[in-house]
Amino acid sequence: MNTSAIDKTALILVIIGALNWGLVGLFQYDLIAAIFGSSAALASRVIYTLIGLAGIYSLIPLFRDNRIEARDVRGDDR
């Protein structure tokens, strides 16, 4: 599997978002808002938006045609 820089960046942002939601759920602590200002602050909103876009981008592999990848691994054209 060849992972591009954008794939890695999206994964990192999704992980940050998941960890932040875990903190919100367990401890009612929003780490992003604590670091970048309130959740209404522009910097926080930009981070939340980037995380949301990364989540949407991360949906792409769910809809990719896996038959092409399987054929490449086997080395045949079934």
C-alpha positions in Angstrom: 0.0 0.0 0.0 1.4 3.3 -1.1 0.5 6.1 1.4 0.8 9.7 0.2 1.6 12.7 2.4 -2.1 13.8 2.2 -3.2 10.4 3.3 -0.9 10.6 6.3 -2.0 14.1 7.1 -5.6 13.2 7.0 -5.0 10.2 9.2 -3.2 12.3 11.8 -6.0 14.9 11.8 -8.7 12.2 12.1 -6.7 10.7 15.1 -6.5 14.2 16.7 -10.2 14.6 16.2 -11.0 11.2 17.7 -8.8 11.8 20.7 -10.4 15.2 21.2 -13.9 13.7 21.1 -12.7 11.0 23.5 -11.6 13.7 26.0 -14.9 15.6 25.5 -16.9 12.4 26.2 -14.9 11.2 29.2 -13.9 14.4 30.9 -15.9 17.2 29.2 -12.5 18.7 28.2 -12.0 20.1 24.7 -8.3 20.1 24.1 -8.4 22.0 20.8 -10.4 24.8 22.4 -8.0 24.8 25.4 -5.0 25.2 23.0 -6.4 27.5 20.4 -9.0 29.5 22.4 -12.7 28.9 22.9 -14.5 26.6 20.5 -15.9 29.8 18.8 -12.4 31.3 18.3 -11.3 31.5 14.6 -8.2 29.2 15.2 -10.3 26.5 16.8 -12.9 26.7 14.1 -10.1 26.3 11.4 -8.8 23.2 13.2 -12.3 21.7 13.6 -12.9 22.4 9.8 -9.6 20.7 8.8 -10.4 17.7 11.0 -13.9 17.5 9.4 -12.4 17.7 5.9 -9.8 15.0 6.8 -12.7 12.8 8.0 -14.5 13.2 4.7 -11.3 12.6 2.8 -10.8 9.4 4.9 -14.1 8.0 3.6 -12.6 7.7 0.1 -11.0 4.2 0.7 -14.4 2.8 1.6 -15.6 3.4 -1.9 -12.4 2.6 -3.8 -12.5 -0.5 -6.1 -10.6 -3.1 -4.1 -10.6 -5.5 -7.1 -7.8 -3.4 -8.8 -5.6 -3.6 -5.7 -6.2 -7.4 -5.4 -5.3 -7.9 -9.0 -2.0 -6.0 -8.6 -1.0 -8.0 -5.6 -1.7 -11.4 -7.4 0.0 -10.2 -10.5 -2.7 -11.5 -12.8 -5.7 -10.0 -14.6 -8.6 -12.0 -13.2 
